[in-house]
Amino acid sequence: MTALICGSFAYDNIMSFQDRFKNHILPDKVHILNVCFLVPAMRKEFGGCAGNIAYNLHLLGGDGKPMGTVGSDFAPYAEWMDKVGIRQDYLKVVEHAYTAQAFITTDLDDNQITAFHPGAMDLAHTQTIPTDAGISLGLISPDGRAAMLEHAQQFSAAKIPFIFDPGQGLPMFDGAELNCFIDQASYVTVNDYEAQLLQDRTGLSEQQISERVEALIITQGAQGSKIYHRGKHMHIPALAVTDIKDPTGCGDAYRAGLIYGIMHQLDWLTTGQIATLLGALKIQHHGTQNHHFTLDQFKHQFEAAYGKTF
């Protein structure tokens, strides 16, 4: 089985401010805010939901092809993908645009100020879901608004089951549009905040959403995750992690586990446990694509954590 992973590719520029924003922002002057934060260290990481999910799925040996639009500055990312073995069949370079970029500054209180430039991502709708490439599963992750709407319609028309993973793109859609996504999708996955927003905008409860799809998966950070499937509800506890480095990208790692489990027709408990372990391994590394393991090493850790194999 081959999965087509639709979504963003981005450069994450991560900076640390060795002070607190509140010490430099005058509350009575926010209407004329003009500040500069000195950030002695900066990391430039490869990111974006499609890139992150494809990377994690590849570590498991899964066949996933990401689809997205990137800019004229994508060469370093492309070289990284070649190095780690991720296919680029469905990447489109937009020469007059930059690859999407996030500029994230974090202070000593873990407050963040982020600027995001979508760049080429806003043209993702210029690509069409291939119907003659043996794609057996799709995923709609955060991308350009038009692309998310059109790709969902194209998956549905081609009768290709897909996972709807709106992520930070969820606020772009109103209730009618989100209801349409749910009706078109086979699976819906959101975090707990997104789950509440999804319910507020659609007027549907978690149970009602789950009745309209094959499975509804809700991640809850340190509280684990829960999966609704055919009237049943299960909770997957989080794994204990002592060396927490960076939670960014854990959700993408989890979604790669979902794809792997669905593609291999595993039961939902095992699928959720694979996804949970992937998130636990990722959180122990800075960046979203800096963790490494072989499938054998992963299976060994899975057996140690859950007392079974898959």
C-alpha positions as CSV (number, residue, x, y, z in Angstrom):
1,M,0.0,0.0,0.0
2,T,1.1,3.5,-0.8
3,A,0.1,6.6,1.2
4,L,-0.1,10.1,-0.3
5,I,0.7,12.7,2.4
6,C,-0.7,16.1,1.4
7,G,0.6,19.1,3.4
8,S,3.2,21.7,4.0
9,F,7.0,21.7,3.8
10,A,8.7,24.4,5.8
11,Y,11.9,25.7,7.2
12,D,11.7,26.2,11.0
13,N,13.9,29.0,12.2
14,I,14.1,28.5,16.0
15,M,15.6,31.1,18.3
16,S,15.9,31.4,22.0
17,F,15.7,34.8,23.8
18,Q,17.7,34.6,27.1
19,D,15.3,36.8,29.0
20,R,11.5,37.3,29.3
21,F,9.4,39.1,26.8
22,K,7.4,40.8,29.6
23,N,10.5,42.6,30.8
24,H,10.7,44.4,27.4
25,I,7.1,45.0,26.5
26,L,5.5,48.0,28.2
27,P,1.8,47.3,28.6
28,D,0.7,50.9,28.2
29,K,2.7,51.1,24.9
30,V,1.5,48.0,23.0
31,H,-0.3,50.2,20.5
32,I,3.1,51.5,19.4
33,L,5.1,48.3,19.9
34,N,8.6,48.4,18.5
35,V,10.9,45.8,20.1
36,C,14.0,43.9,19.1
37,F,15.1,40.7,20.9
38,L,18.7,39.6,20.7
39,V,18.9,35.9,20.0
40,P,22.5,34.7,20.0
41,A,21.7,31.2,18.9
42,M,19.5,30.0,16.0
43,R,18.6,26.6,14.5
44,K,17.3,26.1,11.1
45,E,15.3,22.8,10.9
46,F,13.5,20.9,8.2
47,G,9.8,20.9,9.0
48,G,6.3,21.1,7.7
49,C,3.6,18.5,8.4
50,A,3.9,16.6,5.1
51,G,7.7,16.4,5.5
52,N,7.6,15.4,9.1
53,I,5.0,12.7,8.7
54,A,6.7,11.3,5.6
55,Y,10.0,11.2,7.6
56,N,8.5,9.2,10.5
57,L,6.6,6.8,8.2
58,H,9.8,6.2,6.3
59,L,11.6,5.3,9.6
60,L,9.0,2.5,10.0
61,G,9.6,1.3,6.5
62,G,6.2,2.5,5.3
63,D,5.6,3.6,1.7
64,G,4.6,7.2,1.9
65,K,4.9,9.9,-0.7
66,P,4.5,13.5,0.4
67,M,2.8,16.0,-1.9
68,G,3.3,19.8,-1.6
69,T,4.5,23.0,-3.2
70,V,7.9,24.4,-2.3
71,G,10.0,27.4,-3.3
72,S,13.2,28.1,-5.2
73,D,15.2,27.8,-1.9
74,F,14.2,24.1,-1.4
75,A,17.5,22.6,-2.5
76,P,18.9,21.9,1.0
77,Y,15.7,20.2,2.0
78,A,15.6,18.2,-1.2
79,E,19.2,17.0,-0.5
80,W,18.1,15.9,3.0
81,M,15.2,14.0,1.6
82,D,17.5,12.3,-0.9
83,K,19.9,11.4,2.0
84,V,17.2,9.8,4.1
85,G,15.3,8.2,1.2
86,I,12.1,10.1,1.0
87,R,10.5,10.2,-2.4
88,Q,9.9,13.6,-4.1
89,D,7.6,12.4,-6.9
90,Y,4.8,14.8,-5.9
91,L,6.8,17.9,-4.9
92,K,6.3,21.0,-7.1
93,V,8.9,23.8,-7.1
94,V,7.4,27.3,-7.5
95,E,10.4,29.4,-8.7
96,H,9.0,32.8,-7.8
97,A,8.2,31.9,-4.2
98,Y,10.0,30.9,-1.0
99,T,9.4,27.6,0.8
100,A,7.1,28.2,3.7
101,Q,9.0,29.5,6.7
102,A,8.3,29.8,10.4
103,F,10.4,32.2,12.6
104,I,9.9,31.1,16.3
105,T,11.4,33.0,19.2
106,T,11.0,31.5,22.7
107,D,11.7,33.2,26.0
108,L,12.8,31.9,29.4
109,D,9.1,31.4,30.3
110,D,8.5,29.3,27.2
111,N,6.4,32.0,25.7
112,Q,6.6,32.1,21.9
113,I,6.4,34.8,19.3
114,T,6.0,33.2,15.8
115,A,5.9,34.7,12.3
116,F,4.8,32.3,9.5
117,H,5.3,33.0,5.8
118,P,3.3,30.5,3.7
119,G,5.1,31.2,0.5
120,A,4.8,28.4,-2.0
121,M,2.4,26.6,0.2
122,D,-0.4,28.9,-0.8
123,L,-0.2,27.4,-4.3
124,A,-0.6,23.8,-3.2
125,H,-4.0,23.7,-5.0
126,T,-2.2,23.8,-8.3
127,Q,-1.4,20.1,-7.8
128,T,-4.0,17.4,-8.3
129,I,-4.4,14.0,-6.5
130,P,-3.0,11.3,-8.9
131,T,-5.6,8.6,-9.5
132,D,-3.3,6.2,-11.5
133,A,-0.4,5.9,-9.1
134,G,-1.5,3.1,-6.9
135,I,-2.4,5.4,-4.0
136,S,-4.4,3.4,-1.4
137,L,-4.5,5.9,1.5
138,G,-4.4,9.7,1.6
139,L,-3.9,12.3,4.3
140,I,-4.9,15.9,4.3
141,S,-2.7,17.9,6.8
142,P,-2.3,21.7,7.2
143,D,-1.7,23.2,3.8
144,G,-3.1,26.1,1.7
145,R,-6.8,26.5,2.3
146,A,-7.9,25.9,-1.3
147,A,-5.6,22.8,-1.5
148,M,-7.2,21.2,1.6
149,L,-10.7,21.7,0.2
150,E,-9.8,20.5,-3.4
151,H,-7.7,17.6,-2.4
152,A,-10.3,16.3,-0.1
153,Q,-12.9,16.4,-2.9
154,Q,-10.4,14.7,-5.3
155,F,-9.7,11.9,-2.8
156,S,-13.4,11.4,-2.3
157,A,-14.2,11.4,-6.0
158,A,-11.4,8.9,-6.6
159,K,-12.8,6.7,-3.8
160,I,-9.4,6.8,-2.0
161,P,-9.9,6.7,1.8
162,F,-8.1,9.5,3.6
163,I,-7.3,10.9,7.0
164,F,-8.5,14.5,7.7
165,D,-5.8,16.1,9.9
166,P,-6.7,19.8,9.9
167,G,-4.2,20.8,12.6
168,Q,-3.5,24.5,12.8
169,G,-5.4,25.0,9.6
170,L,-8.7,24.2,11.2
171,P,-9.7,27.8,12.0
172,M,-9.7,28.6,8.3
173,F,-12.9,26.6,7.8
174,D,-16.5,27.2,8.9
175,G,-18.9,24.7,10.2
176,A,-20.3,23.7,6.8
177,E,-16.9,23.1,5.3
178,L,-15.8,21.1,8.3
179,N,-18.9,19.0,8.1
180,C,-18.1,18.3,4.4
181,F,-14.5,17.3,5.3
182,I,-15.9,14.8,7.9
183,D,-18.4,13.3,5.4
184,Q,-15.6,12.9,2.8
185,A,-13.0,11.5,5.1
186,S,-12.6,7.9,6.4
187,Y,-10.7,9.0,9.5
188,V,-10.4,12.3,11.5
189,T,-7.5,13.1,13.8
190,V,-7.1,16.2,15.9
191,N,-5.6,17.2,19.2
192,D,-7.8,18.0,22.2
193,Y,-8.0,21.8,21.5
194,E,-8.8,21.2,17.9
195,A,-11.4,18.6,18.9
196,Q,-13.2,21.2,20.9
197,L,-13.0,23.8,18.1
198,L,-14.3,21.1,15.6
199,Q,-17.3,20.4,17.9
200,D,-18.0,24.1,18.4
201,R,-18.0,24.9,14.6
202,T,-19.9,21.8,13.4
203,G,-22.3,21.5,16.4
204,L,-21.4,17.8,16.6
205,S,-20.2,15.9,19.7
206,E,-17.2,13.6,19.6
207,Q,-19.5,10.6,19.5
208,Q,-21.5,12.1,16.6
209,I,-18.3,12.8,14.6
210,S,-17.0,9.3,15.2
211,E,-20.3,7.8,13.9
212,R,-19.7,9.5,10.5
213,V,-16.1,8.2,10.0
214,E,-14.3,4.9,10.4
215,A,-12.3,6.3,13.3
216,L,-11.9,9.5,15.3
217,I,-8.5,9.9,17.0
218,I,-7.9,12.7,19.5
219,T,-4.4,13.3,20.9
220,Q,-4.1,14.7,24.4
221,G,-0.4,15.3,25.0
222,A,0.8,13.9,28.3
223,Q,-2.7,12.5,28.9
224,G,-2.2,10.1,25.9
225,S,-4.9,9.8,23.2
226,K,-8.3,8.3,22.6
227,I,-9.7,6.5,19.7
228,Y,-13.4,6.1,18.7
229,H,-14.1,3.2,16.3
230,R,-17.5,1.7,15.5
231,G,-19.1,2.7,18.7
232,K,-16.2,1.7,20.9
233,H,-13.9,4.1,22.7
234,M,-10.4,3.3,23.9
235,H,-7.7,5.3,25.7
236,I,-4.0,5.0,24.9
237,P,-1.9,6.2,27.8
238,A,1.2,8.2,27.1
239,L,4.5,6.6,27.7
240,A,6.7,7.9,30.4
241,V,9.6,10.0,29.0
242,T,12.3,11.5,31.3
243,D,14.4,13.2,28.7
244,I,12.0,15.6,27.1
245,K,13.7,17.9,24.7
246,D,11.1,19.4,22.2
247,P,7.4,18.6,21.7
248,T,7.3,20.2,18.3
249,G,6.5,17.5,15.7
250,C,5.2,14.9,18.1
251,G,1.7,15.1,16.6
252,D,3.2,14.5,13.1
253,A,5.1,11.5,14.4
254,Y,1.9,10.2,16.0
255,R,0.1,10.6,12.6
256,A,2.7,8.6,10.9
257,G,2.0,5.8,13.3
258,L,-1.7,6.0,12.4
259,I,-0.9,5.7,8.7
260,Y,1.4,2.7,9.3
261,G,-1.3,0.9,11.3
262,I,-4.0,1.6,8.8
263,M,-1.8,0.5,5.9
264,H,-0.9,-2.7,7.6
265,Q,-4.5,-3.4,8.8
266,L,-3.5,-3.5,12.4
267,D,-6.1,-3.3,15.2
268,W,-6.7,0.2,16.6
269,L,-5.1,-0.5,20.0
270,T,-1.8,-1.6,18.4
271,T,-2.0,1.3,15.9
272,G,-2.5,3.8,18.7
273,Q,0.4,2.3,20.6
274,I,2.8,2.5,17.6
275,A,1.7,6.1,17.2
276,T,2.3,6.8,20.9
277,L,5.8,5.3,20.8
278,L,6.7,7.3,17.8
279,G,5.7,10.5,19.6
280,A,7.7,9.5,22.7
281,L,10.8,8.9,20.6
282,K,10.5,12.2,18.8
283,I,10.0,14.3,22.0
284,Q,13.5,13.3,23.1
285,H,15.1,15.2,20.3
286,H,15.2,18.8,19.2
287,G,13.7,19.5,15.8
288,T,11.1,17.4,14.0
289,Q,13.4,15.1,11.8
290,N,16.5,14.5,14.0
291,H,15.5,11.2,15.6
292,H,16.7,8.0,14.0
293,F,16.0,4.3,14.5
294,T,15.7,1.1,12.4
295,L,12.4,-0.8,12.3
296,D,14.0,-3.6,14.3
297,Q,15.1,-1.1,17.0
298,F,11.5,0.3,17.1
299,K,10.0,-3.2,17.4
300,H,12.3,-4.0,20.3
301,Q,11.3,-0.8,22.1
302,F,7.6,-1.5,21.3
303,E,7.9,-5.0,22.8
304,A,9.6,-3.5,25.9
305,A,6.9,-0.9,26.3
306,Y,3.8,-3.1,25.6
307,G,4.9,-6.7,26.0
308,K,3.9,-7.7,22.5
309,T,5.0,-7.4,18.9
310,F,3.3,-6.3,15.7
